[in-house]
Amino acid sequence: MKSAVIVFPGSNCDRDVAVALERASGVAPAMVWHRETALPPVDFIVLPGGFSYGDYLRGGAIAARSPIMRDVESRARAGTPVLGICNGFQVLTEVGLLPGILMRNAGLKFICRDVHIAVADNGTVFTGAYTKDQVLRIPVAHNEGNYFADDDTLDALESTGRIAFRYTTPDGTVCDAGNPNGSARSIAGIYSESRTVMGLMPHPERVVDPAHGGTDGANMFAGLVEALAG
Protein backbone atom coordinates (compact mmCIF):
# COMPACT_ATOMS: atom_id res chain seq x y z
CA MET A 1 0.00 0.00 0.00
CA LYS A 2 1.36 3.39 -1.00
CA SER A 3 0.36 6.31 1.18
CA ALA A 4 1.03 10.02 1.54
CA VAL A 5 1.09 12.33 4.54
CA ILE A 6 0.47 16.02 3.85
CA VAL A 7 2.79 18.32 5.84
CA PHE A 8 1.70 21.87 6.66
CA PRO A 9 3.63 24.56 8.54
CA GLY A 10 2.73 23.74 12.14
CA SER A 11 1.98 20.04 11.64
CA ASN A 12 3.33 18.18 14.67
CA CYS A 13 1.98 14.66 14.22
CA ASP A 14 3.12 14.08 10.64
CA ARG A 15 6.09 11.96 11.75
CA ASP A 16 3.99 10.04 14.26
CA VAL A 17 1.50 9.00 11.59
CA ALA A 18 4.32 8.21 9.16
CA VAL A 19 5.81 5.82 11.73
CA ALA A 20 2.40 4.22 12.30
CA LEU A 21 1.87 3.72 8.57
CA GLU A 22 5.34 2.28 8.00
CA ARG A 23 4.94 0.00 11.01
CA ALA A 24 1.68 -1.35 9.60
CA SER A 25 2.62 -1.59 5.93
CA GLY A 26 6.39 -1.94 5.83
CA VAL A 27 6.52 1.00 3.40
CA ALA A 28 7.36 4.56 4.38
CA PRO A 29 4.73 7.05 3.19
CA ALA A 30 5.51 9.96 0.91
CA MET A 31 5.81 13.16 2.95
CA VAL A 32 4.23 15.82 0.74
CA TRP A 33 4.86 19.50 1.51
CA HIS A 34 1.74 21.66 1.37
CA ARG A 35 3.10 23.88 -1.41
CA GLU A 36 3.29 20.99 -3.86
CA THR A 37 0.50 20.91 -6.42
CA ALA A 38 0.27 17.18 -7.16
CA LEU A 39 0.46 13.96 -5.18
CA PRO A 40 2.35 10.87 -6.34
CA PRO A 41 0.30 7.74 -7.14
CA VAL A 42 -1.03 6.62 -3.74
CA ASP A 43 -3.75 4.40 -2.29
CA PHE A 44 -4.31 6.48 0.84
CA ILE A 45 -3.84 10.06 2.09
CA VAL A 46 -3.49 11.39 5.65
CA LEU A 47 -3.95 14.97 6.86
CA PRO A 48 -2.12 14.85 10.21
CA GLY A 49 -2.69 16.57 13.51
CA GLY A 50 -0.98 19.70 14.67
CA PHE A 51 -1.57 23.42 14.46
CA SER A 52 -1.26 24.33 10.80
CA TYR A 53 -0.44 28.02 10.41
CA GLY A 54 -0.71 28.36 14.18
CA ASP A 55 -4.50 27.97 13.99
CA TYR A 56 -4.73 31.60 12.82
CA LEU A 57 -8.28 32.57 11.86
CA ARG A 58 -9.46 29.13 13.05
CA GLY A 59 -8.10 25.59 13.02
CA GLY A 60 -7.49 24.35 9.47
CA ALA A 61 -8.78 27.46 7.72
CA ILE A 62 -5.52 28.52 6.05
CA ALA A 63 -4.25 24.98 5.43
CA ALA A 64 -7.45 24.26 3.51
CA ARG A 65 -6.28 26.83 0.92
CA SER A 66 -2.83 25.27 0.47
CA PRO A 67 -1.97 24.33 -3.14
CA ILE A 68 -1.80 20.57 -2.47
CA MET A 69 -5.37 20.52 -1.17
CA ARG A 70 -6.76 20.89 -4.69
CA ASP A 71 -5.30 17.51 -5.60
CA VAL A 72 -6.31 16.01 -2.24
CA GLU A 73 -9.90 17.11 -2.91
CA SER A 74 -9.77 15.70 -6.43
CA ARG A 75 -8.38 12.35 -5.27
CA ALA A 76 -10.93 12.16 -2.45
CA ARG A 77 -13.85 12.84 -4.77
CA ALA A 78 -12.50 10.14 -7.09
CA GLY A 79 -12.54 7.60 -4.25
CA THR A 80 -9.05 7.61 -2.74
CA PRO A 81 -9.45 7.12 1.04
CA VAL A 82 -8.49 10.18 3.09
CA LEU A 83 -8.02 10.28 6.86
CA GLY A 84 -7.95 13.58 8.75
CA ILE A 85 -6.75 13.45 12.36
CA CYS A 86 -7.41 16.38 14.72
CA ASN A 87 -6.20 19.40 12.71
CA GLY A 88 -6.68 17.21 9.63
CA PHE A 89 -10.35 16.79 10.59
CA GLN A 90 -10.63 20.56 10.82
CA VAL A 91 -9.09 20.92 7.34
CA LEU A 92 -11.53 18.37 5.89
CA THR A 93 -14.49 20.40 7.16
CA GLU A 94 -12.96 23.62 5.86
CA VAL A 95 -12.67 22.25 2.30
CA GLY A 96 -16.14 20.72 2.40
CA LEU A 97 -15.14 17.07 2.22
CA LEU A 98 -16.90 16.57 5.57
CA PRO A 99 -19.89 18.48 6.93
CA GLY A 100 -20.01 20.60 10.06
CA ILE A 101 -17.34 22.58 11.87
CA LEU A 102 -14.98 22.19 14.84
CA MET A 103 -15.50 24.96 17.39
CA ARG A 104 -13.70 25.95 20.60
CA ASN A 105 -13.97 23.32 23.32
CA ALA A 106 -16.99 23.84 25.55
CA GLY A 107 -14.77 24.65 28.52
CA LEU A 108 -12.68 27.12 26.45
CA LYS A 109 -9.51 25.29 27.50
CA PHE A 110 -6.97 23.20 25.61
CA ILE A 111 -7.51 19.48 26.33
CA CYS A 112 -4.61 17.02 26.32
CA ARG A 113 -5.42 13.64 27.85
CA ASP A 114 -6.67 10.15 27.12
CA VAL A 115 -10.37 9.79 26.30
CA HIS A 116 -12.59 6.83 25.51
CA ILE A 117 -14.40 6.46 22.20
CA ALA A 118 -16.74 3.75 20.94
CA VAL A 119 -16.71 2.44 17.38
CA ALA A 120 -20.13 3.52 16.11
CA ASP A 121 -19.71 1.95 12.68
CA ASN A 122 -17.05 -0.54 11.62
CA GLY A 123 -18.08 -1.06 8.01
CA THR A 124 -15.31 0.99 6.36
CA VAL A 125 -11.63 0.64 5.48
CA PHE A 126 -10.83 2.82 8.50
CA THR A 127 -12.64 0.79 11.15
CA GLY A 128 -12.97 -2.72 9.72
CA ALA A 129 -10.37 -4.13 12.12
CA TYR A 130 -12.49 -3.11 15.12
CA THR A 131 -15.80 -4.50 16.35
CA LYS A 132 -18.92 -2.37 16.54
CA ASP A 133 -19.29 -0.67 19.93
CA GLN A 134 -15.70 -1.55 20.86
CA VAL A 135 -14.37 1.03 23.33
CA LEU A 136 -10.90 2.45 22.64
CA ARG A 137 -8.64 4.56 24.83
CA ILE A 138 -6.99 7.18 22.64
CA PRO A 139 -5.44 10.57 23.47
CA VAL A 140 -6.76 13.95 22.37
CA ALA A 141 -4.86 17.24 22.17
CA HIS A 142 -6.97 20.10 20.86
CA ASN A 143 -8.41 23.52 21.51
CA GLU A 144 -11.08 23.41 18.78
CA GLY A 145 -12.53 19.91 18.95
CA ASN A 146 -16.17 20.71 19.64
CA TYR A 147 -17.98 19.21 16.63
CA PHE A 148 -21.06 21.15 15.56
CA ALA A 149 -23.58 20.80 12.75
CA ASP A 150 -27.23 21.72 12.38
CA ASP A 151 -29.86 19.20 13.39
CA ASP A 152 -30.66 18.19 9.81
CA THR A 153 -27.00 17.36 9.17
CA LEU A 154 -26.69 15.48 12.45
CA ASP A 155 -29.85 13.50 11.68
CA ALA A 156 -28.46 12.64 8.24
CA LEU A 157 -25.18 11.45 9.76
CA GLU A 158 -27.13 9.28 12.18
CA SER A 159 -29.54 7.81 9.63
CA THR A 160 -26.87 6.97 7.05
CA GLY A 161 -24.38 5.40 9.47
CA ARG A 162 -21.80 8.13 8.99
CA ILE A 163 -20.86 8.59 12.62
CA ALA A 164 -17.57 6.74 13.01
CA PHE A 165 -16.82 7.25 16.72
CA ARG A 166 -18.52 8.69 19.79
CA TYR A 167 -16.99 9.86 23.05
CA THR A 168 -17.95 7.62 25.98
CA THR A 169 -17.12 6.81 29.57
CA PRO A 170 -14.67 3.90 30.06
CA ASP A 171 -17.58 1.43 30.16
CA GLY A 172 -18.93 2.67 26.82
CA THR A 173 -21.75 4.89 28.05
CA VAL A 174 -22.49 7.86 25.79
CA CYS A 175 -23.19 10.79 28.13
CA ASP A 176 -21.98 14.27 29.03
CA ALA A 177 -19.48 12.84 31.50
CA GLY A 178 -17.65 11.08 28.68
CA ASN A 179 -17.72 14.03 26.28
CA PRO A 180 -14.50 16.05 26.75
CA ASN A 181 -15.23 19.01 24.48
CA GLY A 182 -19.00 19.42 24.11
CA SER A 183 -19.28 17.86 20.66
CA ALA A 184 -22.84 17.49 19.37
CA ARG A 185 -24.21 14.02 20.12
CA SER A 186 -20.77 13.07 21.52
CA ILE A 187 -19.38 12.79 17.99
CA ALA A 188 -15.63 12.08 17.88
CA GLY A 189 -15.38 11.17 14.18
CA ILE A 190 -17.48 11.08 11.01
CA TYR A 191 -17.47 9.77 7.43
CA SER A 192 -18.22 11.42 4.12
CA GLU A 193 -21.25 10.34 2.09
CA SER A 194 -19.00 7.92 0.16
CA ARG A 195 -17.57 6.65 3.49
CA THR A 196 -14.09 6.95 1.97
CA VAL A 197 -13.17 10.12 3.89
CA MET A 198 -12.98 10.07 7.68
CA GLY A 199 -12.16 12.77 10.19
CA LEU A 200 -11.64 12.22 13.92
CA MET A 201 -10.29 14.35 16.74
CA PRO A 202 -8.48 11.67 18.83
CA HIS A 203 -4.97 10.60 17.77
CA PRO A 204 -4.76 6.86 16.91
CA GLU A 205 -1.16 7.29 15.74
CA ARG A 206 -0.14 8.02 19.33
CA VAL A 207 -1.18 4.58 20.58
CA VAL A 208 0.28 2.03 18.18
CA ASP A 209 3.10 0.67 20.36
CA PRO A 210 3.12 -0.63 23.95
CA ALA A 211 5.73 2.01 24.73
CA HIS A 212 3.02 4.60 24.12
CA GLY A 213 1.01 3.20 27.01
CA GLY A 214 -1.55 1.56 24.76
CA THR A 215 -2.09 0.06 21.30
CA ASP A 216 -5.74 0.84 20.59
CA GLY A 217 -4.83 2.87 17.50
CA ALA A 218 -2.79 0.13 15.85
CA ASN A 219 -5.75 -1.70 14.33
CA MET A 220 -6.82 1.38 12.42
CA PHE A 221 -3.59 1.36 10.43
CA ALA A 222 -3.34 -2.44 10.20
CA GLY A 223 -6.94 -2.60 8.99
CA LEU A 224 -6.30 0.08 6.38
CA VAL A 225 -3.30 -1.78 5.04
CA GLU A 226 -5.25 -5.04 4.83
CA ALA A 227 -8.24 -3.39 3.15
CA LEU A 228 -6.17 -1.48 0.60
CA ALA A 229 -3.36 -3.97 -0.05
CA GLY A 230 -5.17 -5.52 -2.98
Backbone hydrogen bonds, N-H to C=O, Kabsch-Sander energy under -0.5 kcal/mol:
donor,donor_aa,acceptor,acceptor_aa,energy
4,A,44,F,-1.8
5,V,30,A,-2.9
6,I,46,V,-2.5
7,V,32,V,-2.9
8,F,6,I,-0.5
11,S,8,F,-2.3
12,N,49,G,-1.4
13,C,49,G,-1.6
17,V,13,C,-2.3
18,A,14,D,-1.7
19,V,15,R,-2.4
20,A,16,D,-2.1
21,L,17,V,-2.4
22,E,18,A,-2.5
23,R,19,V,-2.6
24,A,20,A,-1.7
25,S,21,L,-2.5
26,G,22,E,-2.6
30,A,3,S,-2.7
32,V,5,V,-2.6
32,V,30,A,-0.8
33,W,31,M,-0.6
34,H,7,V,-2.0
36,E,33,W,-2.0
43,D,2,K,-3.4
44,F,2,K,-1.0
45,I,81,P,-2.1
46,V,4,A,-2.5
47,L,83,L,-2.9
51,F,10,G,-2.6
53,Y,9,P,-3.2
54,G,51,F,-2.5
55,D,52,S,-2.0
56,Y,53,Y,-1.7
58,R,56,Y,-2.4
61,A,58,R,-1.9
64,A,60,G,-1.8
65,R,62,I,-1.9
66,S,63,A,-2.0
68,I,34,H,-2.1
69,M,66,S,-1.3
70,R,67,P,-1.4
71,D,67,P,-0.5
71,D,68,I,-0.6
72,V,68,I,-2.0
73,E,69,M,-2.7
74,S,70,R,-2.0
75,R,71,D,-2.9
76,A,72,V,-2.7
77,R,73,E,-2.6
78,A,74,S,-1.1
79,G,76,A,-1.4
80,T,75,R,-2.5
82,V,196,T,-2.0
83,L,45,I,-2.6
84,G,198,M,-2.9
85,I,47,L,-2.4
85,I,83,L,-0.5
86,C,84,G,-0.5
86,C,200,L,-3.2
88,G,85,I,-2.7
89,F,86,C,-0.7
90,Q,86,C,-1.9
91,V,87,N,-2.3
92,L,88,G,-2.1
93,T,89,F,-1.8
94,E,90,Q,-2.0
95,V,91,V,-1.9
96,G,93,T,-0.5
97,L,92,L,-1.7
98,L,92,L,-1.5
101,I,148,F,-2.5
103,M,101,I,-0.6
103,M,146,N,-2.8
105,N,143,N,-2.4
106,A,181,N,-2.1
108,L,105,N,-2.3
111,I,142,H,-2.6
113,R,140,V,-1.2
115,V,138,I,-2.3
116,H,168,T,-0.6
117,I,136,L,-2.3
118,A,166,R,-2.8
119,V,134,Q,-2.2
120,A,118,A,-0.9
120,A,164,A,-2.0
121,D,164,A,-1.2
128,G,124,T,-1.4
130,Y,127,T,-2.0
133,D,119,V,-3.4
134,Q,131,T,-2.1
136,L,117,I,-3.2
138,I,115,V,-2.1
138,I,136,L,-0.7
140,V,113,R,-2.8
142,H,111,I,-1.9
146,N,103,M,-2.1
147,Y,145,G,-1.1
148,F,101,I,-2.7
154,L,150,D,-2.5
155,D,151,D,-2.8
156,A,152,D,-2.0
157,L,153,T,-2.5
158,E,154,L,-2.3
159,S,155,D,-2.8
160,T,156,A,-1.7
161,G,158,E,-1.2
162,R,157,L,-2.7
163,I,157,L,-0.6
164,A,162,R,-0.7
164,A,189,G,-1.9
165,F,189,G,-1.5
166,R,118,A,-1.7
167,Y,186,S,-2.8
168,T,116,H,-2.6
169,T,173,T,-1.9
172,G,169,T,-2.4
175,C,173,T,-0.8
178,G,175,C,-1.2
179,N,176,D,-1.2
184,A,147,Y,-3.0
186,S,183,S,-2.0
187,I,184,A,-2.0
188,A,165,F,-2.7
189,G,165,F,-1.5
190,I,199,G,-2.0
191,Y,162,R,-2.7
192,S,197,V,-1.9
195,R,192,S,-1.1
198,M,82,V,-2.5
199,G,190,I,-2.1
200,L,84,G,-2.2
201,M,188,A,-2.2
203,H,139,P,-2.9
206,R,203,H,-1.4
207,V,204,P,-1.7
209,D,214,G,-0.7
212,H,209,D,-2.6
213,G,210,P,-1.8
214,G,209,D,-0.9
217,G,207,V,-2.4
218,A,207,V,-0.9
218,A,215,T,-1.4
219,N,215,T,-0.5
220,M,217,G,-1.0
221,F,217,G,-0.9
222,A,218,A,-2.5
223,G,219,N,-2.6
224,L,220,M,-1.7
225,V,221,F,-2.3
226,E,222,A,-2.3
227,A,223,G,-2.6
228,L,224,L,-2.3
229,A,225,V,-1.4
